[in-house]
Amino acid sequence: MSGKYEYRGISTFIATLLLMVLAVAAGAIIYAYTMGYLGGLGSSTTPGTLSLDSAKAEDDNGKLKITAYVRNIGKGSVTLDKAYVDGTQIDIDKTINEGAVEEITISTNIDYKSGKTYEVKLVATDGTNLVFTVKAS
């Protein structure tokens, strides 16, 4: 070329390399997206979903008693087997059917202190858990 301006394009090697990088990146994004939604389909049990309607902490002869109303908003029933109140484990056995609300009563050996906030964690047999705090009145 013998003009005032000489135009040069990207070489075919670099263009091919850029297309390959774009294809691999798109494949990784699609894989991550589909595994997020479809990853649980192959397992025999999928974790449920729990929601807290309300909770209160009461004095039970100087000991803490927590009453919580828990709703199962997932698919299938969920069986609660453990509760943790400020790290102290309490065994419970309560099954909540799909769409149902159940009253969960947790009697502890923890001393009741008015005005204190307690952290409660409910754990089910399938790994479902619900964490909430409740303040003693």
Secondary structure, DSSP 8 states (H G I E B T S, - for coil): --SS-------HHHHHHHHHHHHHHHHHHHHHHHHHHHGGGGSS-----EEEEEEEEEEETTEEEEEEEEEE-SSS-EEEEEEEETTEEEEEEEEE-TT-EEEEEEEEEEE--TT-EEEEEEEETTS-EEEEEEEB-
